[in-house]
């Protein structure tokens, strides 16, 4: 089974040592929206996904392809 956005966000946050609040501060995306994405209720735009990827040190194209 392939990873979905929520799976990648959880793994990326763990890799980067970030929680939802810290990632929110870095990206300007609310912690609630980040939690929703982790729970497979994502309404994140491509720009949101790019900001998240950069903040976590992930490949932007790869994360955006999941969104």
Backbone as JSON Lines, residues from 0, in Angstrom:
{"i":0,"aa":"X","n":[0.84,-1.18,0.0],"ca":[0.0,0.0,0.0],"c":[0.88,1.24,0.0]}
{"i":1,"aa":"X","n":[0.51,2.21,-0.81],"ca":[1.29,3.44,-0.9],"c":[0.93,4.38,0.24]}
{"i":2,"aa":"X","n":[1.88,5.23,0.59],"ca":[1.62,6.24,1.61],"c":[0.68,7.3,1.06]}
{"i":3,"aa":"X","n":[-0.15,7.83,1.93],"ca":[-1.02,8.95,1.59],"c":[-0.47,10.18,2.3]}
{"i":4,"aa":"X","n":[-1.06,11.33,2.01],"ca":[-0.57,12.59,2.57],"c":[-0.44,12.5,4.09]}
{"i":5,"aa":"X","n":[-1.45,11.97,4.76],"ca":[-1.41,11.88,6.22],"c":[-0.24,11.05,6.73]}
{"i":6,"aa":"X","n":[0.02,9.93,6.05],"ca":[1.14,9.08,6.44],"c":[2.47,9.81,6.28]}
{"i":7,"aa":"X","n":[2.62,10.49,5.15],"ca":[3.87,11.2,4.87],"c":[4.06,12.36,5.84]}
{"i":8,"aa":"X","n":[2.98,13.06,6.17],"ca":[3.09,14.15,7.14],"c":[3.54,13.64,8.5]}
{"i":9,"aa":"X","n":[2.94,12.55,8.95],"ca":[3.34,11.99,10.25],"c":[4.81,11.58,10.25]}
{"i":10,"aa":"X","n":[5.23,10.89,9.22],"ca":[6.62,10.44,9.13],"c":[7.57,11.64,9.0]}
{"i":11,"aa":"X","n":[7.18,12.62,8.17],"ca":[8.01,13.8,7.98],"c":[8.16,14.61,9.25]}
{"i":12,"aa":"X","n":[7.08,14.75,9.99],"ca":[7.14,15.49,11.25],"c":[8.04,14.78,12.24]}
{"i":13,"aa":"X","n":[7.92,13.46,12.31],"ca":[8.78,12.68,13.21],"c":[10.25,12.84,12.81]}
{"i":14,"aa":"X","n":[10.53,12.74,11.5],"ca":[11.89,12.89,10.97],"c":[12.47,14.26,11.32]}
{"i":15,"aa":"X","n":[11.62,15.31,11.19],"ca":[12.07,16.68,11.42],"c":[12.01,17.07,12.9]}
{"i":16,"aa":"X","n":[11.45,16.21,13.75],"ca":[11.34,16.52,15.17],"c":[10.33,17.62,15.45]}
{"i":17,"aa":"X","n":[9.24,17.65,14.67],"ca":[8.23,18.69,14.79],"c":[6.9,18.09,15.22]}
{"i":18,"aa":"X","n":[6.1,18.89,15.93],"ca":[4.71,18.53,16.19],"c":[3.82,19.44,15.35]}
{"i":19,"aa":"X","n":[2.51,19.26,15.43],"ca":[1.6,20.05,14.6],"c":[1.74,21.55,14.85]}
{"i":20,"aa":"X","n":[1.91,21.93,16.11],"ca":[2.01,23.35,16.44],"c":[3.29,23.97,15.88]}
{"i":21,"aa":"X","n":[4.4,23.26,16.01],"ca":[5.67,23.78,15.48],"c":[5.63,23.87,13.97]}
{"i":22,"aa":"X","n":[5.05,22.86,13.33],"ca":[4.94,22.88,11.87],"c":[4.02,24.01,11.42]}
{"i":23,"aa":"X","n":[2.98,24.25,12.19],"ca":[2.07,25.35,11.91],"c":[2.8,26.69,11.95]}
{"i":24,"aa":"X","n":[3.62,26.88,12.97],"ca":[4.38,28.13,13.09],"c":[5.33,28.33,11.93]}
{"i":25,"aa":"X","n":[5.94,27.25,11.46],"ca":[6.89,27.35,10.35],"c":[6.22,27.61,9.01]}
{"i":26,"aa":"X","n":[4.98,27.12,8.85],"ca":[4.34,27.16,7.54],"c":[3.2,28.16,7.42]}
{"i":27,"aa":"X","n":[2.65,28.59,8.55],"ca":[1.48,29.46,8.5],"c":[0.19,28.69,8.24]}
{"i":28,"aa":"X","n":[0.24,27.37,8.27],"ca":[-0.93,26.52,8.1],"c":[-1.4,26.13,9.5]}
{"i":29,"aa":"X","n":[-2.68,26.28,9.77],"ca":[-3.16,26.03,11.13],"c":[-2.89,24.59,11.55]}
{"i":30,"aa":"X","n":[-2.65,24.42,12.84],"ca":[-2.41,23.09,13.39],"c":[-3.64,22.2,13.16]}
{"i":31,"aa":"X","n":[-4.82,22.78,13.18],"ca":[-6.05,22.02,12.93],"c":[-6.09,21.45,11.52]}
{"i":32,"aa":"X","n":[-5.68,22.26,10.55],"ca":[-5.65,21.77,9.16],"c":[-4.59,20.69,8.99]}
{"i":33,"aa":"X","n":[-3.48,20.83,9.7],"ca":[-2.44,19.81,9.63],"c":[-2.96,18.51,10.25]}
{"i":34,"aa":"X","n":[-3.63,18.61,11.4],"ca":[-4.22,17.42,12.03],"c":[-5.25,16.77,11.12]}
{"i":35,"aa":"X","n":[-6.08,17.6,10.47],"ca":[-7.08,17.05,9.53],"c":[-6.39,16.27,8.42]}
{"i":36,"aa":"X","n":[-5.29,16.8,7.89],"ca":[-4.58,16.12,6.81],"c":[-4.01,14.79,7.3]}
{"i":37,"aa":"X","n":[-3.49,14.78,8.52],"ca":[-2.96,13.54,9.09],"c":[-4.09,12.51,9.24]}
{"i":38,"aa":"X","n":[-5.28,12.99,9.53],"ca":[-6.45,12.12,9.71],"c":[-7.2,11.87,8.4]}
{"i":39,"aa":"X","n":[-6.53,12.1,7.27],"ca":[-7.08,11.82,5.93],"c":[-8.27,12.69,5.57]}
{"i":40,"aa":"X","n":[-8.31,13.91,6.12],"ca":[-9.35,14.88,5.75],"c":[-8.67,16.13,5.21]}
{"i":41,"aa":"X","n":[-7.8,15.95,4.27],"ca":[-6.96,17.03,3.79],"c":[-7.7,17.96,2.84]}
{"i":42,"aa":"X","n":[-7.52,19.25,3.09],"ca":[-7.98,20.27,2.14],"c":[-6.8,21.17,1.76]}
{"i":43,"aa":"X","n":[-5.6,20.59,1.84],"ca":[-4.39,21.37,1.59],"c":[-4.18,21.61,0.1]}
{"i":44,"aa":"X","n":[-3.8,22.82,-0.23],"ca":[-3.5,23.17,-1.62],"c":[-2.08,22.72,-1.96]}
{"i":45,"aa":"X","n":[-1.76,22.82,-3.23],"ca":[-0.4,22.49,-3.67],"c":[0.6,23.41,-2.98]}
{"i":46,"aa":"X","n":[0.27,24.68,-2.84],"ca":[1.16,25.62,-2.16],"c":[1.35,25.23,-0.69]}
{"i":47,"aa":"X","n":[0.26,24.81,-0.04],"ca":[0.37,24.34,1.35],"c":[1.32,23.15,1.43]}
{"i":48,"aa":"X","n":[1.15,22.2,0.53],"ca":[1.99,21.0,0.52],"c":[3.46,21.36,0.29]}
{"i":49,"aa":"X","n":[3.71,22.33,-0.57],"ca":[5.09,22.78,-0.81],"c":[5.69,23.37,0.46]}
{"i":50,"aa":"X","n":[4.93,24.21,1.16],"ca":[5.44,24.82,2.4],"c":[5.71,23.75,3.45]}
{"i":51,"aa":"X","n":[4.82,22.77,3.55],"ca":[5.02,21.68,4.51],"c":[6.27,20.88,4.17]}
{"i":52,"aa":"X","n":[6.44,20.55,2.9],"ca":[7.6,19.77,2.48],"c":[8.9,20.5,2.81]}
{"i":53,"aa":"X","n":[8.95,21.78,2.5],"ca":[10.15,22.57,2.77],"c":[10.44,22.59,4.27]}
{"i":54,"aa":"X","n":[9.42,22.81,5.07],"ca":[9.6,22.89,6.52],"c":[10.1,21.58,7.12]}
{"i":55,"aa":"X","n":[9.71,20.45,6.5],"ca":[10.11,19.14,7.03],"c":[11.33,18.57,6.33]}
{"i":56,"aa":"X","n":[11.84,19.29,5.32],"ca":[13.01,18.8,4.59],"c":[12.69,17.65,3.66]}
{"i":57,"aa":"X","n":[11.45,17.63,3.13],"ca":[11.03,16.57,2.22],"c":[11.05,17.06,0.77]}
{"i":58,"aa":"X","n":[10.94,16.12,-0.14],"ca":[10.87,16.42,-1.57],"c":[9.52,17.06,-1.88]}
{"i":59,"aa":"X","n":[9.54,18.29,-2.39],"ca":[8.3,19.0,-2.66],"c":[7.46,18.31,-3.71]}
{"i":60,"aa":"X","n":[8.08,17.88,-4.78],"ca":[7.34,17.25,-5.89],"c":[6.66,15.96,-5.42]}
{"i":61,"aa":"X","n":[7.4,15.19,-4.63],"ca":[6.83,13.93,-4.14],"c":[5.62,14.15,-3.26]}
{"i":62,"aa":"X","n":[5.69,15.1,-2.34],"ca":[4.55,15.36,-1.46],"c":[3.38,15.93,-2.25]}
{"i":63,"aa":"X","n":[3.65,16.83,-3.18],"ca":[2.57,17.42,-3.98],"c":[1.9,16.36,-4.84]}
{"i":64,"aa":"X","n":[2.62,15.37,-5.28],"ca":[2.04,14.31,-6.11],"c":[1.01,13.51,-5.33]}
{"i":65,"aa":"X","n":[1.14,13.46,-4.01],"ca":[0.17,12.74,-3.18],"c":[-1.11,13.52,-2.97]}
{"i":66,"aa":"X","n":[-0.99,14.86,-3.05],"ca":[-2.15,15.72,-2.79],"c":[-3.03,15.78,-3.92]}
